[in-house]
Amino acid sequence: MESPTRLRGPQPHLAGRVLVVVPVYGKQETTHALLGDLASEAELAEVVVVDNRGDYEALAAETVLRPGSNLGWAGGTNHGTLAARRDDHLALMWLNNDTRLSRGFVAGLLRSWEDTGADVLGPVYDCHWRHQRLVPAVPVTSYRPRAATYRAPFIDGTCMFVPAATVDALGLLDAESFGPLGWGAEIDYCLRARAAGLTVAVTRRAYLHHERAVTARALFGDYDTYVASAFPAALDGLRERWGAWEQLAKVRLPKSQTRPRRFTSRMRRRRGSR
């Protein structure tokens, strides 16, 4: 008998969209560029911007929420999810504003979910973790998607595609244990998913460019100061919750890095997927 927490993916007869939650702190031109990437998929994606600084000016049809204080990445993501989620949202996409997206990004994540039934899903990208990194990196405008999805120990918090049933099963990000900036909350969420028997995966159907340190410069003036505040909090939170979290997340010491994707971890398409 199939587990009640296993997701089935979007079926052709279901109608609904993805709720894209984007927490921001200044740098509205960066957010506007991202919304330009999402504009071509307006029929699939409904965007809510969580304005942690209180000075964001809307570009088009996005919903803007102003919580009145800086909730950080995890807290802002949770706030936007709770405030804007509806029953017709097939999935949530928790997305950094300092990113740029390949063409058909949302559709690619939806298709990968439909193909594999992954319970937490991320795109390949050009940033830190090797198991998620595309080598060599390319401009998002040149990226050609591939129908390949791989099991992963966790995904980067720059973009997390989380089906509605996963949120129903696991809840939201742990903003308290990983506050105030949220580093580590994405790893914790993926470890929680895996502990519940759910699947975490990375797909080549979508690709993301991450312009690192945009929020760091807005908050702290430089990236090193940002890391000095965020990294110890992440380690403390992960160790408190998981003990030897590096083993569970398959992060190799002393470089604190993961292995590249392996073909043996590739997920098969499910029966009935298009």
N, C-alpha and C positions, 0 to 999 in steps of 0.2 A: 504494500500500500504506500502511496506517495506521501512524503512528509508534508504536513500542513504549512510548513514554512518555505517549501520549495516554490519558486516563482515560475510562472508559465510563459512569461514574455508577452508582448503586445500581440493580440490576435487581430486579423483583418476586420472583424466585426465590431471591435471596440473603438470608441471615439474618445479622444482626449489629447491633452498636450503635456509637454514637459514644463514644469515650473523651474525656471532658472533663477537662482538666488545669488546675487552679487553684492557682497559687503564692500564698502568703499570708505576711504578716508582721504579726501582731497583728490588731486590729479584727475579732474573730471574729463580732461581731454583723452586720457588713457581709457577711461570707461566708455566714452563716446566712440572711440575707435573699435572697441570690442563689440559694442551694440551694433555698429555697422556690419560686422561679420555675422551677427545673429539676424539682421534684418531680412535676409533672403529666406529665412526659415521661420518667419512669423506665424505660419500656419501650424508649426510644430512646437514653438517655444514661446512661453509667456514669461516675461522678465520682470523681476522685482529687484530694485536697488535698495540696499540698506545703507543709509547715509550716516555713517558713524561720526562725521564731523559737523554735519548740519548745514553744509553750504553747496550741496550738489544741485545743479540745474538740469532738469529733465531734457533729454534730446528729442524723444518722440513719444511712443505709447507706453514706455516702461512705467510701472508703478514705483513710487518713491516712498520709502518708510524712513522716518526720522525718530529713532528711539530716544533722543535727548542726551545721550552720552555715548562714549566710545565703548562698544561691546566687544571689540576685537573681531578677529576672523570667525572663530567658532561661535561666539555669542551672537554676532551679527547674522551668521548663517542660520542659527537656530531661530532667531527672532523673525527673520524673513520667512522661514518655513512655516512656523506656527501661525503667523499673521496672514499669509497669502495662500496656503495650501487649500485645495478644494477636492471634493470626491472625484472630479473628472480628470485630475492630474494623474497620468500614468506613472510618472517618475519625477524625482527631484534631480536637478543638476546644480551642485554646489560649486561655484566657479569664481576664481580670482579675477579681479578687474584688470590686472596687468598681464593679460594674455591675448593672443590672437589665434584665430581658429581657421582650420582648413575648410574648404568648401564642402557643404553638406555635413557639417560636424554633428549636429543633433541627430540627423537622419542616420548617420553612420553608427552612433551609439545605440539608437533604437533598434537598428537592424542587427547589430551584434547581440543585443539582449534577446531579440526574437530568435536568432539562430542558436544561441547557446544556453539561455536561461540564467546567465550570470547574475548574481545577487548584488554585487557591488562592482562597478565597472569604471575603468579609466581609459583615456586615449594614450597612444604613444606621444612622446614629447621630446623637447631638446634640452631638458634640464638635468637634475642631479642623479636620480636613481637609475642604475644601469639596467635593471630589469624592465624599466619603462622607457628608456631612452632610445630614440631612433638614431642609428649610426649608418652613414653620416647624416647629420642634421641637414634639413633643407628649408627654404622659405615656405611658409604655409600656402602661398599661392602656387607653388610647384608640386605640392604633395599629391600623390596618387594613392588612394586608399586600397587596401587589400583585405580580402575576406579571411582574416586570420585573427583568432582570439586565443590568448594564453592565460593559464592560471597564474596567479601572482600571490606573493605573501601579503602584500598591501599595495595601495596606490597612493600617489602623491595627492596632497590636498589642493593642488592648483585646480583640479577638476575631478569631482566625484559624481558619477551618475548612479543614483540610488533609486531603484524601483520603489513604488509606494508601499508594496508589501514588505520590503526590507525595513523601511522606516517604522511600519506598524509592528514589526517583530523586535527591532533593536532600539527604537527611540532615536534620539538626536545625538549630536556630538557632545562630548563631555567638556563643556566650557569652563566648569569650575576647577577640575583637576589640572587643566592645561591652560589656565588663564595666566595673565590677561591676554596674551597674544595668540594662543591656540596651537602653537607648534606641538606635534605629537598626537593631537586629537584625531587626526586622520589615520595614523597607525593603530591607535587604540580602537577606533571604530572597525577597522578591517580585522583586527584580532578578535574583537567581539563577534563579528560576522562568522569568522572561521570557527570559533569556539561553539557557535550555534549550528554548525554544520552547513553554513552557506558558502557560496563560491565567490571569491574575489578574482577579478580578471583584468587584463589589459588587452585592448583591441587595436588593430592596425586599420580599422575602418574610419578612424578619426585621428587627427594630429593637432597638437597644440604647441605654440611658441610662448615661452614664459619670459617676460621682461623682468628679471629679478630685481628686488630691492626698491621697487617703486614706493610701496607703503613704508618700507624701512626708512627711506630718506625723508618722507613726509613726517614721520613720527619722531625719528631720532637724529636726523641729519646725515647719518652715515650707516652703512651696512654692518660694520663691525660692532658698533654699539648695540644695534638691533639684535644681532646674534648673541652677544654677551648676555642679553636679557632673556631671549626666547629659548635658547638651547638648554641651559640648565633646568629651566622649568619643564621642558619636554622630557628630559631624562628623569627628573624626579617623579613626574607623573607616570611615566611608563614603568619605572622600577617599582613604584608603590602598587600599581595595579597588576603587573604581570611578572614581577621578579626578573628573571633572565629574559627580558623581552627580545634581546637581539637574536637569541636562538629561535624564538617563535616567529619573528619577522624575517629570519634568514639574513640578518645583517652581519657581515663579517668584520671582525675586529683585526687589527687596530684602526683600519681606515674607515670604519663605519660605512660600508658600501655593500650593495647587493651584487649578485651575479647577473650577467646578461640573460635575456630570455633564452629558453631552450626549446627546441622543436618538440621534445618529449612532453612539454607542458601544454601543448596546443590542445584546445578544446574542440571536440567534434560538434558538428551541427546536430541539433535535435531533430527527431522525426517530426514531420509536419511543418518545419520552417520552410520559408520560401527560398 
